[in-house]
Amino acid sequence: MSSNTTNVKIFIMPQQFPCGPEATCCGPIGQPEHEIQKLKSAIEKEIGPWVEVLDVTDEHAMERHPQIAQLFSSLGMKALPIITINEETVSMGNPSPGEAVSGIREKMNQM
């Protein structure tokens, strides 16, 4: 499979601590870096090194992906991470790496 035919993107929000890392009023939001890397690595192992990770808080990235901006606007944090293949959403929420790979494999078989 070449990068011209398979384009996988993972839309995430890097983990943040809105009230500060030591605050007890609220917990962190977003995905920890190690979870993002684990998911990215599992997908790359399956399809190759063509996985792009994009931050939903990056306005420029979201201008290029209005359908993802709309999903995030409508569903909020529970939608993340959002995984797309060739601009089609294959996963939302917090899949295990195995679930994400399975969804991508299924979508690739339909192409």
C-alpha positions as CSV (number, residue, x, y, z in Angstrom):
1,M,0.0,0.0,0.0
2,S,1.4,3.4,-0.8
3,S,0.9,6.7,0.9
4,N,-1.0,7.8,-2.2
5,T,-3.7,5.3,-1.6
6,T,-3.9,5.2,2.2
7,N,-4.1,8.3,4.3
8,V,-4.7,7.8,8.0
9,K,-5.1,10.6,10.4
10,I,-5.6,10.6,14.2
11,F,-7.3,13.7,15.5
12,I,-6.4,14.2,19.2
13,M,-6.2,16.8,21.9
14,P,-2.8,16.6,23.8
15,Q,-3.4,16.1,27.5
16,Q,-3.9,19.3,29.4
17,F,-4.5,20.2,33.0
18,P,-6.9,23.1,32.9
19,C,-6.8,23.6,36.7
20,G,-3.1,22.8,37.0
21,P,-1.4,19.4,37.3
22,E,-1.7,19.4,41.1
23,A,-5.4,20.6,41.3
24,T,-8.0,18.4,42.9
25,C,-11.0,20.2,41.4
26,C,-10.8,18.6,38.0
27,G,-8.7,16.1,36.2
28,P,-6.8,16.2,33.0
29,I,-8.4,16.4,29.6
30,G,-7.1,15.1,26.3
31,Q,-5.0,12.1,25.5
32,P,-1.6,11.4,27.1
33,E,1.4,11.4,24.8
34,H,2.1,7.7,25.5
35,E,-1.4,6.7,24.5
36,I,-1.2,8.7,21.3
37,Q,2.1,7.1,20.4
38,K,0.9,3.6,21.2
39,L,-2.1,4.0,19.0
40,K,0.0,5.6,16.2
41,S,2.6,2.8,16.4
42,A,-0.1,0.0,16.2
43,I,-1.6,1.6,13.1
44,E,1.7,2.2,11.4
45,K,2.7,-1.4,12.1
46,E,-0.5,-2.5,10.2
47,I,-0.5,-0.1,7.2
48,G,3.0,1.6,7.1
49,P,4.4,4.9,8.2
50,W,1.7,7.2,6.8
51,V,-0.2,8.1,9.9
52,E,-0.6,11.8,10.7
53,V,-1.5,13.0,14.2
54,L,-3.4,16.3,14.2
55,D,-4.4,18.4,17.2
56,V,-8.1,19.5,17.2
57,T,-7.2,22.7,19.0
58,D,-5.0,23.8,16.0
59,E,-7.3,26.1,14.0
60,H,-5.3,25.8,10.8
61,A,-5.6,22.0,10.9
62,M,-9.3,22.1,11.6
63,E,-9.9,24.6,8.7
64,R,-8.6,21.8,6.4
65,H,-10.9,19.2,8.1
66,P,-14.3,20.8,8.7
67,Q,-16.0,17.5,9.1
68,I,-13.7,16.7,12.1
69,A,-14.2,20.2,13.5
70,Q,-18.0,19.6,13.4
71,L,-17.7,16.2,15.1
72,F,-15.6,17.7,17.8
73,S,-17.8,20.7,18.2
74,S,-20.9,18.5,18.5
75,L,-19.6,15.6,20.6
76,G,-16.7,17.2,22.5
77,M,-13.9,15.3,24.2
78,K,-15.8,12.0,24.1
79,A,-15.3,11.9,20.3
80,L,-11.5,11.8,20.6
81,P,-9.4,10.4,19.3
82,I,-11.1,10.4,15.8
83,I,-9.4,8.2,13.3
84,T,-9.9,8.7,9.6
85,I,-8.7,6.8,6.5
86,N,-8.8,8.6,3.2
87,E,-11.0,11.3,4.9
88,E,-13.6,8.7,6.1
89,T,-14.2,8.4,9.8
90,V,-13.4,4.8,11.0
91,S,-13.3,5.3,14.7
92,M,-14.4,7.8,17.4
93,G,-13.9,7.6,21.1
94,N,-11.1,5.9,22.9
95,P,-10.4,2.6,21.0
96,S,-7.8,0.2,22.0
97,P,-4.9,0.0,19.5
98,G,-6.3,-3.4,18.4
99,E,-9.8,-2.0,17.9
100,A,-8.4,0.9,15.9
101,V,-6.4,-1.4,13.6
102,S,-9.4,-3.7,13.2
103,G,-11.6,-0.8,12.1
104,I,-8.9,0.4,9.6
105,R,-8.4,-3.0,8.2
106,E,-12.1,-3.5,7.7
107,K,-12.4,-0.1,5.9
108,M,-9.3,-0.9,3.7
109,N,-11.0,-4.2,2.7
110,Q,-14.0,-2.3,1.5
111,M,-11.9,0.1,-0.7
